[in-house]
Amino acid sequence: MSSISATIAAGCGIAVTGAAMAYALMATVATLRRRHGWLSRRVIRQERRASASPAASPVTVLKPLCGAEPRLHECLRSFCEQTYPCFQIVFGVRDPEDPAVAIVRQLRREYPHHDLELIIDPSEHGSSLKVSNLINMFRAARYDTLVLADSDVRVPSDYLARVAAPLAESAVGIVTCAYRGVPSGGSWSLLLAAFVNDWFMPSVYVAEALGVSDFVSGVTIALRRDALASAGGFEAIADQLADDFRLGQLTRAQGLTTVLSDVIVETEIDERSGRELIRHELRWLRTIRAVRPGAYAFSFITFALPVALLGTLLAAWADAALAMLAVTGLARLLLHFDAGSKRAAALELWVIPVGDTLAFTLWCWGFLSRRVHWRQARYKVARDGTVQPVT
């Protein structure tokens, strides 16, 4: 009987390791395809259709702000440096004493001929303070093409031209962007950057390769004013934790498509403690669980290296399992070295075992509670994705 049990365990272990290896290879290929621009000619033509010409539709950029985040001036300045012919940027804060106000006023002095608006309004319209900020800012938007972008995002100078291009097709509802985490250099920020660059974004690329196009990220949401109005406006997502994902759902419910641009923007990562890191990763993981519970339950396979190791242990270190574990490890190394400079990647190899083990552990922890930390507040996430503050 014990022999039969051992055989079954070995078979299950080899199957688990094989599945983890297959996912690791898919993630590596899909990520390299995206990061190095291996896109179809149709997508490239679509995104380059809108050049910096007078015919391009004017754009309003909405930038909700909260606090003076690291390199905030540099990130906001990248939006002012766009080659786009006509655009407006609306910055919004809730507190007149917010240190981001001084940075916006500095930008207005640096770019006196740019159309830069600053809205200071503490009005709340739901449990999401970010969406409340957007609702307050929206009244100052002049144009019908809207681009929403988080405060910690840095973009290339042709960003607006490329993300606005697909909206020329009436069937497109939202254009969003992939992103790359740029760590500040501390150990905690390195681990979170690996979580973004080596786990989260590769999972998005794999889903896209399999025909799933429901990824929407707050790093960029470009849409037309009429599509936003038909979705119920920002008020429709005022209580949502995953407000970006929900906005994508609402536009797709109108029969519109979501486009993942070939633009890859950078987002600043500056976690300064283990507590910040754990809270941040748990918020992302529990957000995914709230909006895609079934997919979250089966996403254990995306933590390919620790899962392959567990499968190999279950298979009692069988030769086949060891070979597949080695392939999984090589694929993981390729992802790691492709995400940044080769020299830095070589010095940061410790991030792979530590970061992957931590992420897998937090994925397991994600099942135990629906509470998340967001900035200085705690929220409880309901099954429909809405959040309520926890006192």
C-alpha positions as CSV (number, residue, x, y, z in Angstrom):
1,M,0.0,0.0,0.0
2,S,2.8,2.4,0.9
3,S,4.5,1.6,-2.5
4,I,1.2,2.5,-4.3
5,S,1.0,5.8,-2.3
6,A,4.6,6.6,-3.1
7,T,4.0,6.0,-6.8
8,I,0.9,8.2,-6.8
9,A,2.8,10.9,-4.9
10,A,5.7,10.8,-7.3
11,G,3.3,11.0,-10.3
12,C,1.5,14.0,-8.8
13,G,4.9,15.6,-8.0
14,I,6.1,15.2,-11.6
15,A,2.8,16.6,-12.9
16,V,3.0,19.6,-10.7
17,T,6.7,20.2,-11.6
18,G,5.9,19.8,-15.3
19,A,3.0,22.3,-15.0
20,A,5.2,24.8,-13.2
21,M,8.0,24.4,-15.9
22,A,5.5,24.9,-18.7
23,Y,4.2,28.1,-17.1
24,A,7.7,29.4,-16.5
25,L,8.6,28.9,-20.2
26,M,5.3,30.5,-21.3
27,A,5.9,33.5,-19.0
28,T,9.5,33.9,-20.3
29,V,8.5,33.9,-24.0
30,A,5.5,36.1,-23.5
31,T,7.5,38.6,-21.4
32,L,10.4,38.8,-23.9
33,R,7.9,39.3,-26.7
34,R,6.4,42.3,-25.0
35,R,9.5,43.9,-23.5
36,H,11.4,43.7,-26.8
37,G,8.6,44.8,-29.0
38,W,7.9,41.5,-30.8
39,L,4.3,42.6,-31.7
40,S,2.3,42.2,-34.7
41,R,2.5,44.7,-37.5
42,R,-1.2,45.6,-37.1
43,V,-0.6,46.6,-33.4
44,I,2.4,48.7,-34.3
45,R,0.6,50.5,-37.1
46,Q,-2.4,51.1,-34.8
47,E,-0.3,52.7,-32.1
48,R,1.8,54.8,-34.3
49,R,-1.2,56.2,-36.3
50,A,-1.5,59.2,-34.1
51,S,1.7,61.3,-34.6
52,A,2.4,64.7,-33.2
53,S,0.4,66.5,-35.8
54,P,-2.4,69.2,-35.6
55,A,-4.9,66.4,-36.6
56,A,-4.4,64.6,-33.3
57,S,-7.3,64.9,-30.8
58,P,-6.5,67.1,-27.8
59,V,-6.0,65.2,-24.5
60,T,-6.7,65.9,-20.9
61,V,-4.4,64.1,-18.5
62,L,-5.8,63.5,-15.0
63,K,-3.2,63.1,-12.3
64,P,-4.5,62.4,-8.7
65,L,-1.8,63.1,-6.2
66,C,-1.3,62.4,-2.5
67,G,2.0,63.3,-0.8
68,A,5.5,64.0,-2.2
69,E,6.5,60.6,-3.3
70,P,10.1,59.9,-4.3
71,R,11.1,61.4,-7.6
72,L,7.5,62.9,-7.9
73,H,8.9,66.0,-9.7
74,E,10.7,63.8,-12.3
75,C,7.7,61.6,-12.9
76,L,5.3,64.6,-13.4
77,R,7.8,66.4,-15.5
78,S,7.8,63.5,-18.0
79,F,4.2,64.2,-18.7
80,C,5.0,67.9,-19.3
81,E,7.7,66.9,-21.8
82,Q,5.2,65.3,-24.3
83,T,5.7,65.9,-28.0
84,Y,1.9,65.8,-28.4
85,P,0.5,69.0,-30.1
86,C,-2.3,69.8,-27.6
87,F,-2.8,68.5,-24.1
88,Q,-3.9,69.6,-20.7
89,I,-2.8,68.2,-17.3
90,V,-5.1,68.4,-14.3
91,F,-3.5,67.7,-11.0
92,G,-5.7,67.0,-8.0
93,V,-5.1,66.9,-4.2
94,R,-7.5,66.7,-1.3
95,D,-5.4,68.8,1.2
96,P,-4.1,72.3,0.5
97,E,-1.1,71.4,2.8
98,D,-0.2,68.4,0.7
99,P,3.5,68.7,-0.2
100,A,2.6,67.7,-3.8
101,V,1.1,71.2,-4.2
102,A,4.5,72.8,-4.1
103,I,5.8,70.5,-6.8
104,V,2.9,71.3,-9.1
105,R,3.4,75.0,-8.6
106,Q,7.1,74.5,-9.5
107,L,6.0,72.8,-12.7
108,R,3.7,75.7,-13.6
109,R,6.7,78.0,-13.2
110,E,8.9,75.7,-15.4
111,Y,6.2,75.3,-18.1
112,P,4.4,78.7,-18.2
113,H,2.9,78.0,-21.6
114,H,1.5,74.6,-20.7
115,D,-2.1,74.1,-19.7
116,L,-1.6,72.9,-16.1
117,E,-4.5,73.0,-13.7
118,L,-4.5,72.3,-9.9
119,I,-7.6,71.3,-8.2
120,I,-7.7,71.3,-4.3
121,D,-10.9,69.7,-3.1
122,P,-11.5,67.4,0.0
123,S,-15.0,66.3,-1.1
124,E,-15.5,62.6,-0.8
125,H,-17.9,60.6,-3.1
126,G,-17.3,57.1,-1.9
127,S,-14.8,54.9,0.0
128,S,-12.0,55.3,-2.6
129,L,-10.3,58.6,-1.9
130,K,-8.4,58.3,-5.2
131,V,-11.6,58.1,-7.2
132,S,-13.1,61.0,-5.1
133,N,-10.1,63.0,-6.2
134,L,-10.7,62.1,-9.9
135,I,-14.4,63.1,-9.6
136,N,-13.3,66.5,-8.2
137,M,-10.7,66.9,-10.9
138,F,-13.0,65.9,-13.8
139,R,-14.9,69.2,-13.8
140,A,-11.7,70.9,-15.0
141,A,-11.2,68.5,-18.0
142,R,-11.4,70.5,-21.3
143,Y,-11.1,67.7,-23.8
144,D,-13.0,64.5,-24.7
145,T,-9.9,62.2,-24.8
146,L,-8.9,61.4,-21.3
147,V,-5.8,59.8,-19.9
148,L,-5.6,58.8,-16.2
149,A,-2.2,58.0,-14.8
150,D,-0.9,57.3,-11.3
151,S,1.4,59.9,-9.7
152,D,4.5,57.6,-9.5
153,V,4.6,56.9,-13.3
154,R,7.4,58.1,-15.6
155,V,6.7,58.0,-19.4
156,P,8.6,58.6,-22.7
157,S,8.0,61.7,-24.7
158,D,5.8,60.0,-27.3
159,Y,3.6,58.4,-24.7
160,L,0.4,60.4,-25.3
161,A,0.6,60.0,-29.1
162,R,0.9,56.2,-28.7
163,V,-1.7,55.6,-26.0
164,A,-4.3,57.9,-27.7
165,A,-3.9,56.3,-31.1
166,P,-6.1,53.2,-30.6
167,L,-9.0,55.4,-29.4
168,A,-9.4,56.6,-33.0
169,E,-11.3,53.3,-33.5
170,S,-14.8,53.5,-32.1
171,A,-14.7,49.8,-31.0
172,V,-11.9,50.6,-28.5
173,G,-13.1,51.4,-25.0
174,I,-9.9,51.6,-22.9
175,V,-6.2,51.7,-23.7
176,T,-3.8,50.7,-20.8
177,C,-0.1,50.1,-20.4
178,A,2.3,47.5,-19.0
179,Y,4.8,48.8,-16.6
180,R,8.2,48.1,-15.1
181,G,9.0,48.6,-11.4
182,V,12.1,50.8,-10.8
183,P,13.4,50.1,-7.2
184,S,15.0,52.9,-5.1
185,G,17.8,50.5,-4.3
186,G,16.9,49.2,-0.9
187,S,16.4,45.5,-0.3
188,W,12.6,45.9,0.3
189,S,12.1,47.9,-2.9
190,L,14.2,45.3,-4.8
191,L,11.8,42.5,-3.6
192,L,8.7,44.5,-4.6
193,A,10.2,45.3,-8.0
194,A,10.8,41.6,-8.6
195,F,7.2,40.9,-7.6
196,V,6.1,43.4,-10.3
197,N,8.6,42.6,-13.0
198,D,9.1,38.9,-12.6
199,W,5.7,37.7,-11.4
200,F,2.8,40.1,-11.9
201,M,3.5,41.6,-15.4
202,P,4.6,38.2,-16.9
203,S,1.2,36.8,-15.7
204,V,-0.5,39.6,-17.6
205,Y,1.5,38.8,-20.7
206,V,0.7,35.1,-20.5
207,A,-3.0,35.9,-20.2
208,E,-2.8,38.2,-23.2
209,A,-1.1,35.5,-25.2
210,L,-4.0,33.1,-24.3
211,G,-6.5,35.6,-25.5
212,V,-7.6,37.2,-22.2
213,S,-7.7,41.0,-22.6
214,D,-9.1,42.2,-19.3
215,F,-6.0,43.8,-17.8
216,V,-6.4,47.5,-16.9
217,S,-3.9,49.3,-14.8
218,G,-4.0,52.7,-13.1
219,V,-0.6,53.5,-14.6
220,T,-2.5,54.4,-17.7
221,I,-6.2,54.4,-18.6
222,A,-7.0,56.2,-21.8
223,L,-10.6,56.5,-22.8
224,R,-13.1,58.8,-24.5
225,R,-15.5,61.0,-22.4
226,D,-18.5,59.3,-24.0
227,A,-17.3,55.8,-23.0
228,L,-16.8,57.0,-19.4
229,A,-20.2,58.6,-19.3
230,S,-21.9,55.4,-20.7
231,A,-20.0,53.4,-17.9
232,G,-21.6,55.6,-15.3
233,G,-18.8,58.0,-14.8
234,F,-16.2,57.9,-12.1
235,E,-19.1,57.6,-9.6
236,A,-19.7,54.0,-10.7
237,I,-16.3,53.0,-9.3
238,A,-16.2,55.3,-6.3
239,D,-16.4,52.3,-3.8
240,Q,-14.1,49.9,-5.7
241,L,-10.7,48.8,-4.5
242,A,-9.7,47.7,-8.1
243,D,-11.2,50.8,-9.7
244,D,-9.1,50.3,-12.8
245,F,-10.2,46.7,-13.3
246,R,-13.9,47.7,-12.7
247,L,-13.7,50.5,-15.2
248,G,-12.5,48.1,-17.8
249,Q,-15.4,45.7,-17.0
250,L,-17.9,48.6,-17.4
251,T,-16.6,49.6,-20.8
252,R,-16.4,46.0,-22.0
253,A,-20.1,45.6,-21.0
254,Q,-20.8,48.2,-23.6
255,G,-19.2,46.0,-26.3
256,L,-16.0,48.0,-26.3
257,T,-12.5,46.3,-26.3
258,T,-9.5,46.8,-24.0
259,V,-6.2,47.4,-25.7
260,L,-2.8,46.7,-24.0
261,S,-0.5,49.3,-25.5
262,D,3.1,48.5,-26.5
263,V,4.2,51.4,-24.4
264,I,5.9,50.1,-21.2
265,V,6.1,52.9,-18.6
266,E,8.1,53.0,-15.4
267,T,6.7,53.2,-11.9
268,E,8.8,54.1,-8.8
269,I,9.1,51.6,-6.0
270,D,10.3,52.9,-2.7
271,E,9.3,50.4,0.0
272,R,11.4,51.1,3.1
273,S,10.4,48.3,5.4
274,G,9.3,44.7,5.5
275,R,5.9,45.8,6.8
276,E,5.4,48.2,3.8
277,L,6.4,45.4,1.4
278,I,4.1,42.8,2.9
279,R,1.1,45.2,3.1
280,H,1.7,46.3,-0.5
281,E,2.0,42.7,-1.9
282,L,-1.0,41.5,0.1
283,R,-3.1,44.4,-1.2
284,W,-2.3,43.5,-4.7
285,L,-2.9,39.8,-4.1
286,R,-6.2,40.3,-2.2
287,T,-7.4,42.7,-4.9
288,I,-6.8,40.0,-7.5
289,R,-8.7,37.6,-5.3
290,A,-11.6,40.0,-5.0
291,V,-12.1,40.6,-8.7
292,R,-11.0,37.1,-10.0
293,P,-11.5,34.6,-7.2
294,G,-11.4,31.5,-9.5
295,A,-8.3,32.7,-11.3
296,Y,-6.6,33.5,-8.0
297,A,-7.3,30.0,-6.6
298,F,-5.5,28.4,-9.6
299,S,-2.8,31.0,-9.8
300,F,-0.5,29.0,-7.5
301,I,1.1,27.6,-10.7
302,T,2.4,31.1,-11.6
303,F,4.8,30.9,-8.6
304,A,6.7,28.5,-10.8
305,L,10.0,28.1,-8.9
306,P,8.7,27.3,-5.4
307,V,5.9,25.2,-6.9
308,A,8.4,23.2,-9.0
309,L,10.5,22.7,-5.9
310,L,7.6,21.4,-3.9
311,G,6.7,19.1,-6.8
312,T,10.2,17.8,-7.0
313,L,10.1,17.1,-3.2
314,L,6.8,15.3,-3.6
315,A,8.3,13.2,-6.5
316,A,11.1,12.2,-4.1
317,W,13.8,13.9,-6.3
318,A,13.0,11.8,-9.3
319,D,15.3,12.5,-12.3
320,A,12.4,13.7,-14.5
321,A,11.3,16.2,-11.8
322,L,14.9,17.4,-11.2
323,A,15.3,18.0,-14.9
324,M,12.1,20.1,-15.1
325,L,13.1,22.0,-11.9
326,A,16.4,22.9,-13.6
327,V,14.5,24.2,-16.7
328,T,12.2,26.2,-14.5
329,G,15.2,27.7,-12.7
330,L,16.8,28.7,-16.0
331,A,13.6,30.3,-17.2
332,R,13.4,32.2,-13.9
333,L,17.0,33.4,-14.3
334,L,16.2,34.7,-17.8
335,L,13.3,36.7,-16.5
336,H,15.4,38.2,-13.7
337,F,18.3,39.2,-16.0
338,D,16.0,40.6,-18.6
339,A,14.3,43.0,-16.1
340,G,17.3,45.2,-15.5
341,S,21.0,45.8,-16.0
342,K,23.0,42.5,-16.2
343,R,25.5,43.7,-13.6
344,A,22.8,44.6,-11.1
345,A,20.9,41.4,-11.7
346,A,24.0,39.3,-11.0
347,L,24.5,41.1,-7.7
348,E,20.8,40.6,-6.8
349,L,20.4,36.9,-7.4
350,W,19.3,36.5,-3.7
351,V,16.0,38.3,-4.8
352,I,14.9,35.2,-6.7
353,P,14.6,32.6,-3.9
354,V,13.7,35.2,-1.2
355,G,11.2,37.1,-3.4
356,D,9.5,34.0,-4.9
357,T,9.2,32.3,-1.6
358,L,7.7,35.5,0.0
359,A,5.3,36.0,-2.8
360,F,4.0,32.4,-2.7
361,T,3.7,32.6,1.1
362,L,1.7,35.8,0.8
363,W,-0.5,34.2,-1.9
364,C,-1.4,31.5,0.6
365,W,-2.0,34.2,3.3
366,G,-4.3,36.1,0.9
367,F,-7.0,33.4,1.5
368,L,-7.1,34.1,5.2
369,S,-8.6,37.6,5.2
370,R,-10.2,40.3,3.1
371,R,-8.5,43.2,4.8
372,V,-6.0,45.4,3.1
373,H,-3.8,48.5,3.9
374,W,-3.9,51.4,1.5
375,R,-1.7,54.3,2.4
376,Q,-2.6,55.0,6.0
377,A,-6.0,53.4,6.0
378,R,-7.3,49.8,6.4
379,Y,-10.2,48.5,4.4
380,K,-12.3,45.4,4.2
381,V,-12.9,44.1,0.6
382,A,-16.3,42.7,-0.1
383,R,-16.9,39.9,-2.6
384,D,-18.0,42.4,-5.3
385,G,-14.7,44.4,-5.0
386,T,-16.1,47.3,-3.0
387,V,-14.3,48.4,0.1
388,Q,-15.3,49.9,3.4
389,P,-12.9,51.6,5.9
390,V,-12.0,49.5,9.0
391,T,-11.8,51.6,12.2
